[in-house]
Protein backbone atom coordinates (compact mmCIF):
# COMPACT_ATOMS: atom_id res chain seq x y z
CA UNK A 1 0.00 0.00 0.00
CA UNK A 2 1.35 3.45 -0.94
CA UNK A 3 2.12 6.11 1.65
CA UNK A 4 -0.67 8.31 0.27
CA UNK A 5 -3.27 5.54 0.66
CA UNK A 6 -2.08 4.81 4.19
CA UNK A 7 -2.38 8.48 5.18
CA UNK A 8 -5.83 8.70 3.55
CA UNK A 9 -7.07 5.63 5.42
CA UNK A 10 -5.84 7.00 8.75
CA UNK A 11 -7.52 10.33 8.04
CA UNK A 12 -10.82 8.68 7.11
CA UNK A 13 -10.67 6.49 10.23
CA UNK A 14 -9.91 9.38 12.60
CA UNK A 15 -12.71 11.51 11.16
CA UNK A 16 -15.17 8.64 11.61
CA UNK A 17 -16.00 8.29 7.92
CA UNK A 18 -14.38 4.87 7.54
CA UNK A 19 -16.07 3.61 10.71
CA UNK A 20 -19.47 4.76 9.45
CA UNK A 21 -19.02 3.03 6.10
CA UNK A 22 -17.86 -0.11 7.89
CA UNK A 23 -20.86 -0.14 10.24
CA UNK A 24 -23.33 0.37 7.40
CA UNK A 25 -21.75 -2.40 5.36
CA UNK A 26 -21.66 -4.90 8.24
CA UNK A 27 -24.73 -3.95 10.26
CA UNK A 28 -26.66 -7.09 9.25
CA UNK A 29 -23.64 -9.41 9.11
CA UNK A 30 -22.03 -11.66 11.71
CA UNK A 31 -18.28 -11.07 11.55
CA UNK A 32 -16.11 -13.86 12.96
CA UNK A 33 -12.68 -12.94 14.34
CA UNK A 34 -10.45 -16.03 14.32
CA UNK A 35 -7.31 -16.17 16.46
CA UNK A 36 -4.76 -18.90 17.09
CA UNK A 37 -1.92 -17.96 19.41
CA UNK A 38 -1.29 -15.08 21.84
CA UNK A 39 2.19 -14.86 23.37
CA UNK A 40 4.46 -12.33 25.10
CA UNK A 41 6.62 -10.70 22.44
CA UNK A 42 9.80 -11.24 24.48
CA UNK A 43 9.24 -14.99 24.93
CA UNK A 44 11.10 -17.71 23.04
CA UNK A 45 7.73 -19.24 22.13
CA UNK A 46 6.74 -16.04 20.31
CA UNK A 47 10.04 -15.89 18.44
CA UNK A 48 9.64 -19.48 17.24
CA UNK A 49 5.90 -19.40 16.54
CA UNK A 50 4.43 -19.07 13.06
CA UNK A 51 3.95 -15.31 12.83
CA UNK A 52 0.94 -15.43 10.53
CA UNK A 53 -0.95 -17.25 13.30
CA UNK A 54 0.44 -15.39 16.33
CA UNK A 55 -0.38 -12.13 18.12
CA UNK A 56 1.69 -10.52 20.82
CA UNK A 57 -0.23 -9.91 24.05
CA UNK A 58 -0.10 -6.16 23.41
CA UNK A 59 -1.22 -6.53 19.81
CA UNK A 60 -4.07 -8.82 20.84
CA UNK A 61 -5.26 -6.28 23.40
CA UNK A 62 -5.21 -3.51 20.79
CA UNK A 63 -7.14 -5.73 18.40
CA UNK A 64 -9.79 -6.41 21.05
CA UNK A 65 -10.11 -2.68 21.74
CA UNK A 66 -10.70 -2.05 18.04
CA UNK A 67 -13.24 -4.87 17.80
CA UNK A 68 -15.07 -3.63 20.89
CA UNK A 69 -15.34 -0.11 19.46
CA UNK A 70 -16.86 -1.23 16.18
CA UNK A 71 -18.77 -4.45 16.93
CA UNK A 72 -21.26 -5.84 19.41
CA UNK A 73 -19.63 -9.06 20.54
CA UNK A 74 -21.96 -12.04 20.93
CA UNK A 75 -21.48 -15.46 22.49
CA UNK A 76 -21.82 -18.93 21.03
CA UNK A 77 -25.16 -19.21 22.85
CA UNK A 78 -26.37 -16.06 21.09
CA UNK A 79 -25.45 -17.49 17.69
CA UNK A 80 -27.09 -20.84 18.51
CA UNK A 81 -30.28 -19.06 19.56
CA UNK A 82 -30.22 -17.02 16.35
CA UNK A 83 -29.82 -20.14 14.20
CA UNK A 84 -32.74 -21.70 16.09
CA UNK A 85 -34.87 -18.61 15.32
CA UNK A 86 -35.16 -17.83 19.03
CA UNK A 87 -33.60 -14.37 18.92
CA UNK A 88 -32.07 -11.82 16.61
CA UNK A 89 -28.45 -10.78 16.58
CA UNK A 90 -27.55 -7.14 17.22
CA UNK A 91 -26.33 -4.94 14.40
CA UNK A 92 -22.62 -5.28 13.62
CA UNK A 93 -22.46 -8.55 15.55
CA UNK A 94 -19.03 -10.06 16.10
CA UNK A 95 -17.92 -13.49 17.35
CA UNK A 96 -14.40 -14.07 18.73
CA UNK A 97 -12.98 -17.56 18.20
CA UNK A 98 -9.73 -19.44 18.88
CA UNK A 99 -8.51 -22.45 16.93
CA UNK A 100 -6.48 -25.48 18.06
CA UNK A 101 -6.61 -25.10 21.86
CA UNK A 102 -3.11 -23.82 22.61
CA UNK A 103 -2.21 -23.40 26.29
CA UNK A 104 -1.45 -19.71 25.72
CA UNK A 105 -5.13 -19.13 24.96
CA UNK A 106 -5.76 -19.65 28.69
CA UNK A 107 -2.54 -18.07 29.92
CA UNK A 108 -2.48 -14.90 27.83
CA UNK A 109 -5.64 -14.45 25.73
CA UNK A 110 -8.19 -15.20 28.45
CA UNK A 111 -6.97 -12.45 30.84
CA UNK A 112 -7.29 -9.87 28.04
CA UNK A 113 -10.81 -11.07 27.28
CA UNK A 114 -11.75 -10.93 30.97
CA UNK A 115 -10.50 -7.35 31.25
CA UNK A 116 -13.06 -6.37 28.64
CA UNK A 117 -15.79 -8.85 29.66
CA UNK A 118 -15.76 -10.33 26.15
CA UNK A 119 -16.98 -13.88 25.41
CA UNK A 120 -15.12 -16.16 23.02
CA UNK A 121 -15.36 -19.65 21.55
CA UNK A 122 -12.50 -22.17 21.68
CA UNK A 123 -12.28 -24.88 19.01
CA UNK A 124 -10.02 -27.76 20.02
CA UNK A 125 -7.94 -29.75 17.56
CA UNK A 126 -10.05 -32.91 17.81
CA UNK A 127 -7.41 -35.24 16.42
CA UNK A 128 -5.08 -34.68 19.39
CA UNK A 129 -6.94 -37.02 21.81
CA UNK A 130 -6.84 -39.68 19.10
CA UNK A 131 -3.08 -39.57 18.53
CA UNK A 132 -1.44 -42.95 18.90
CA UNK A 133 1.78 -43.58 20.81
CA UNK A 134 3.91 -43.20 17.69
CA UNK A 135 2.97 -39.52 17.49
CA UNK A 136 4.77 -38.65 20.76
CA UNK A 137 7.42 -36.81 18.75
CA UNK A 138 4.96 -34.03 17.89
CA UNK A 139 4.71 -33.17 21.59
CA UNK A 140 8.49 -33.20 21.82
CA UNK A 141 8.76 -30.90 18.80
CA UNK A 142 6.41 -28.36 20.42
CA UNK A 143 8.44 -28.53 23.64
CA UNK A 144 11.75 -28.02 21.86
CA UNK A 145 10.60 -25.16 19.64
CA UNK A 146 9.49 -23.30 22.78
CA UNK A 147 13.15 -23.22 23.82
CA UNK A 148 15.36 -20.42 22.56
CA UNK A 149 17.73 -22.67 20.60
CA UNK A 150 15.48 -25.71 20.31
CA UNK A 151 14.70 -25.46 16.60
CA UNK A 152 18.36 -24.93 15.73
CA UNK A 153 19.31 -28.00 17.76
CA UNK A 154 16.78 -30.14 15.90
CA UNK A 155 18.01 -28.75 12.58
CA UNK A 156 21.57 -29.74 13.45
CA UNK A 157 20.51 -33.20 14.63
CA UNK A 158 18.68 -33.77 11.35
CA UNK A 159 21.59 -32.32 9.33
CA UNK A 160 19.23 -29.91 7.58
CA UNK A 161 20.89 -27.15 5.60
CA UNK A 162 18.69 -24.08 5.69
CA UNK A 163 20.08 -20.99 3.92
CA UNK A 164 17.60 -18.46 5.29
CA UNK A 165 18.00 -18.49 9.07
CA UNK A 166 15.34 -15.77 9.47
CA UNK A 167 12.58 -17.85 7.89
CA UNK A 168 11.82 -19.99 10.93
CA UNK A 169 8.31 -20.86 9.74
CA UNK A 170 9.68 -22.59 6.64
CA UNK A 171 12.35 -24.31 8.75
CA UNK A 172 9.74 -25.60 11.22
CA UNK A 173 7.68 -27.06 8.38
CA UNK A 174 10.76 -28.74 6.93
CA UNK A 175 11.76 -30.18 10.31
CA UNK A 176 8.22 -31.52 10.85
CA UNK A 177 8.14 -33.14 7.41
CA UNK A 178 11.59 -34.69 7.93
CA UNK A 179 10.69 -36.15 11.33
CA UNK A 180 7.39 -37.45 10.00
CA UNK A 181 9.16 -39.34 7.22
CA UNK A 182 11.48 -41.20 9.63
CA UNK A 183 10.70 -44.54 11.21
CA UNK A 184 10.18 -44.82 14.96
CA UNK A 185 13.71 -45.98 15.79
CA UNK A 186 15.29 -43.13 13.82
CA UNK A 187 13.09 -40.51 15.51
CA UNK A 188 13.95 -41.83 18.97
CA UNK A 189 17.67 -41.87 18.17
CA UNK A 190 17.57 -38.24 17.02
CA UNK A 191 15.24 -36.74 19.64
CA UNK A 192 16.30 -38.71 22.72
CA UNK A 193 19.48 -36.65 23.33
CA UNK A 194 17.51 -33.39 22.96
CA UNK A 195 14.77 -33.92 25.54
CA UNK A 196 14.57 -34.39 29.29
CA UNK A 197 11.89 -37.09 29.24
CA UNK A 198 12.22 -40.47 27.53
CA UNK A 199 10.93 -40.81 23.96
CA UNK A 200 7.43 -42.19 23.74
CA UNK A 201 6.36 -40.73 27.10
CA UNK A 202 3.38 -38.42 26.60
CA UNK A 203 2.61 -35.54 28.97
Secondary structure, DSSP 8 states (H G I E B T S, - for coil): --HHHHHHHHHHHHTTHHHHHHHHHHTT--EEEEE-EEE-TTSHHHHHS-GGGEEEHHHHHHHHHHHHHH-EE--HHHHHHHHTTS----TTEEEEEEEET-HHIIIIIHHHHHHTT---EEEE-TTGGG--GGGHHHHHHHHHHTSTTHHHHHHHHTT---S-TT-HHHHHHHHHHHHHHS-HHHHHHHHGGG-SS-TT---
